[in-house]
Amino acid sequence: MAILTKGPRGTQDILPGETGKWQHVERVTRETAELFGFREIRFPTFEHTELFNRSVGDTTDVVQKEMYTFRDKGDRSITLRPEGTAGVMRSAIEHGLLTEALPVKLSYLISCFRYEKPQAGRLREFHQFGCEMLGADSPAADAEVIAMVNEIFKRLELKEISLEINSIGCPVCRAKYHEALRAHFGAHREELCDTCKDRLEKNPMRLLDCKSPICREIAKGAPTVLDFLCEDCSSHFEELKRRLTAMGVAYTVNPTIVRGLDYYTKTVFEFVSGNIGAQGTVCGGGRYDGLIEQLGGPKMTGIGFAMGLERLLLVMEHSGSPFPEPVPCKIYLGSMGDEAAVCAASLVSGLRAEGFRAECDLMGRSVKAQMKYADKLRAQYSAVIGDNELASGVIKVKNMLTGDTAQVKLSLDDSDDDSLMSYLYHTGFAELTEAVEGMEL
Ligand code: HAM
């Protein structure tokens, strides 16, 4: 039955050959966030559905079409998180994090769920690294958050990515903008998709990111929000641009960026790549000055971003960003006979305790087959312990690449046969470790 051997559509297994790349990205994002003073927060995979309706917005595609919503056995409406910001805000309000010294800086690495049509870079379960900075109103905060994303990409040696920024104003300037949008789209009312006909009155900005081809075409001639910014939003945007330039962060202004979630105000931004197909937005974010209050928290502003790790990895692979090599197997200790096998296992334990990746036989293979396996592991060194080695304490270590060998003498002189194993475990490996460490065969 294929259903048992094929994962659900839009999900992806991350196999051992790939996990090293993920760990690299996770390490760099975490370390950079730490440098910028962000502390990690972990929060549930599911929340009350109402949280997303209120924050992401009930006229967005995410809420209207893409959420994994179900009733639990207690008849509560539950939703798998389609994004992280709502859960972080809920948690920060619930646990009083917003009374801490400001700004509160939080980061997260999470899986998210959206019922979208899968394609390259678009999955139904995907992963985000995100940061939220709460309580800092000034454009300096926007610039710092954006500069941090830039720093992450620099550290990952990501090329082929560019920053686009925009301002979508605040409730004050938006009222006039909404009117202009209603006038523009109203003239094409009959051509709009059914969802957009409904959105036209409630939330006309949502028409700007509708995925239906006809709505997209009509959206092309729509007025842009930058022409409607109030004094405060306009000076905020000017100062952000000044700061980014001063920090050496290259950007272009793209007045068509509106973002697909309802909570944004003022600054919005996206890091985009033209080289990974239609889903080129690797990172998206912006300011959300009314959200915390709207969810029942204090009057406090926020700004943040999230980057999609699947898309990030696609760009990294496409642009040839380097990934660290997996930790190689330093030494394979083969053995011939029972006693030698126990000895090899002891030495391997000791080597691992010293931080070396070491392996020995667990399959009862012949020496020849053990060496073949050592080759497959790409072990850097190998040695075989047999009766002679047990008696003399001399082990011949071979460089698997060059074939060169060197003798390592384990000082067994003081030990009697009975305690040989324990001697090796506690002492012998130190000499082997030293030898392996210093070996330049
Ligand atoms: P978003 O733009 O909806 O923003 O998602 C952020 C990123 O997640 C996208 O740029 C993309 O890389 C990735 N992403 C979204 N949907 C998918 C998908 N179906 N498959 C693969 N990757 C995807 C947010 O989620 C906001 N919470 C960001 C934010 C944080 N704004 C302020 N703070």
Boltz pocket constraint, residues with backbone or C-beta under 6 A from the ligand:
constraints:
  - pocket:
      binder: B
      contacts: [[A, 82], [A, 83], [A, 84], [A, 85], [A, 114], [A, 116], [A, 121], [A, 122], [A, 123], [A, 124], [A, 125], [A, 126], [A, 127], [A, 128], [A, 130], [A, 131], [A, 132], [A, 260], [A, 261], [A, 281], [A, 282], [A, 283], [A, 284], [A, 285], [A, 286], [A, 287], [A, 303], [A, 304], [A, 305], [A, 306], [A, 307], [A, 308], [A, 309], [A, 310], [A, 311]]
      max_distance: 6.0
